[in-house]
């Protein structure tokens, strides 16, 4: 038996134990992992969007990176959008937003970012689910675009 008090902390042998990891660092790491998985889950659609966007660039279009997305406009992208039956001014494919021009992309940015989050949830199933939802809505007498639940969510969240 010694007359020394018991140690409350283990000996460090002259080395500092260093700071304890912050719980916030763990939360940030988990959030980063979730985002990475979501981006990968949406990547098949993003690949399609990049392909269309590159065709747009080769035909005089432009590109920018904004809010975690590639935005392509003009050139072949505008030509393609003008040929859709509903005449969209912008549309989303994964983490790619295609638009007629930069002004429309700014105007529709919040709406399209809702679709980006939908792609992150639905991944490669998004396009078939969107098409099926439009078909069901139309078959029931609704508007295939405006009453589609994916669009309703985007309009409600984006204002």
C-alpha positions in Angstrom: 0.0 0.0 0.0 1.2 3.5 -0.8 0.2 6.8 0.6 -0.4 8.2 -2.9 -3.9 9.0 -3.9 -5.3 6.9 -6.6 -5.1 8.4 -10.1 -8.3 9.5 -11.6 -6.8 9.7 -15.1 -4.5 7.2 -16.8 -0.8 8.2 -17.0 0.2 10.1 -20.1 3.9 9.4 -19.8 4.7 12.9 -20.8 2.4 12.9 -23.9 -0.7 14.9 -24.1 -3.7 12.8 -24.7 -4.9 15.4 -27.2 -8.4 16.8 -27.6 -11.3 14.4 -27.5 -13.2 14.2 -30.8 -16.2 16.5 -30.8 -19.6 14.9 -31.3 -20.2 17.6 -34.0 -17.4 16.1 -36.0 -19.2 12.7 -35.9 -22.4 14.4 -37.0 -20.6 16.2 -39.9 -19.0 12.9 -41.0 -22.4 11.1 -41.0 -24.0 14.0 -42.9 -21.1 13.9 -45.5 -21.5 10.1 -45.9 -25.3 10.5 -46.4 -24.7 13.2 -49.0 -22.1 11.0 -50.8 -24.5 8.1 -50.9 -27.4 10.3 -52.2 -25.1 11.7 -54.9 -24.1 8.2 -56.0 -27.7 7.0 -55.9 -28.7 9.8 -58.2 -25.7 9.4 -60.5 -27.3 7.4 -63.3 -29.6 10.3 -63.9 -26.8 12.8 -63.4 -24.9 10.9 -66.1 -27.8 11.3 -68.5 -27.9 15.0 -67.7 -24.2 15.5 -68.2 -24.5 13.8 -71.6 -27.3 16.1 -72.7 -25.3 19.1 -71.2 -22.2 18.2 -73.1 -24.1 18.0 -76.3 -25.4 21.5 -75.4 -21.9 22.7 -74.9 -20.8 21.3 -78.2 -23.6 23.3 -79.9 -22.9 26.7 -78.3 -24.4 26.2 -74.9 -23.0 27.3 -71.5 -22.4 25.7 -68.1 -22.0 26.7 -64.5 -21.8 25.0 -61.1 -24.3 26.4 -58.6 -25.7 25.1 -55.4 -24.2 21.6 -55.8 -25.5 21.2 -59.4 -24.2 21.6 -62.9 -26.4 23.9 -64.9 -26.4 23.8 -68.7 -28.3 26.2 -70.9 -28.5 27.3 -74.5 -27.4 25.5 -77.6 -28.7 21.9 -78.0 -30.1 22.0 -74.5 -32.5 24.8 -75.4 -33.3 23.1 -78.7 -34.2 19.9 -76.9 -36.4 21.6 -74.2 -38.3 23.5 -76.9 -39.4 20.1 -78.3 -41.0 18.7 -75.2 -44.8 18.6 -75.3 -45.1 20.7 -72.0 -42.4 23.2 -73.1 -40.3 23.3 -69.9 -38.0 26.3 -69.3 -35.9 24.1 -67.1 -35.6 20.4 -66.1 -33.6 18.4 -63.7 -31.7 15.1 -64.3 -30.0 14.1 -61.1 -27.5 16.8 -60.1 -27.8 18.5 -63.5 -30.3 21.2 -64.3 -31.0 22.0 -68.0 -32.5 25.3 -69.0 -33.4 27.5 -71.9 -31.1 30.3 -70.6 -29.4 31.5 -67.5 -32.3 33.8 -66.5 -34.7 30.8 -66.4 -32.2 28.8 -64.4 -32.1 31.6 -61.8 -35.9 31.9 -61.8 -36.5 28.1 -61.4 -33.5 27.3 -59.2 -35.4 26.6 -56.0 -38.0 24.5 -57.8 -35.3 22.4 -59.5 -33.3 21.9 -56.3 -36.4 20.2 -54.9 -36.2 17.8 -57.8 -32.5 17.3 -57.0 -33.5 16.1 -53.5 -36.2 13.9 -55.1 -33.5 12.3 -57.3 -31.4 11.8 -54.2 -34.3 9.9 -52.6 -35.5 7.9 -55.6 -32.2 7.5 -57.5 -32.5 5.5 -60.7 -36.2 4.9 -60.0 -37.1 8.6 -60.2 -37.7 8.9 -64.0 -39.9 5.8 -64.1 -41.8 6.9 -60.9 -42.3 10.4 -62.3 -43.6 9.0 -65.6 -45.9 6.6 -63.9 -47.2 9.3 -61.5 -48.0 11.5 -64.6 -49.7 8.6 -66.3 -51.9 7.8 -63.2 -52.8 11.5 -62.7 -53.7 11.9 -66.4 -55.7 8.7 -66.4 -57.7 9.9 -63.4 -58.5 13.2 -65.2 -55.8 15.4 -63.7 -53.0 17.4 -65.4 -50.1 15.1 -66.0 -47.5 17.8 -65.3 -49.0 20.2 -62.7 -50.8 17.5 -60.7 -47.9 15.1 -60.6 -47.0 14.6 -56.9 -43.3 15.3 -57.6 -44.3 18.7 -59.2 -46.8 19.4 -56.4 -44.0 18.9 -53.9 -41.6 21.1 -55.9 -44.1 24.0 -56.3 -45.1 23.8 -52.6 -41.6 23.9 -51.3 -40.2 26.4 -53.7 -43.1 28.8 -53.5 
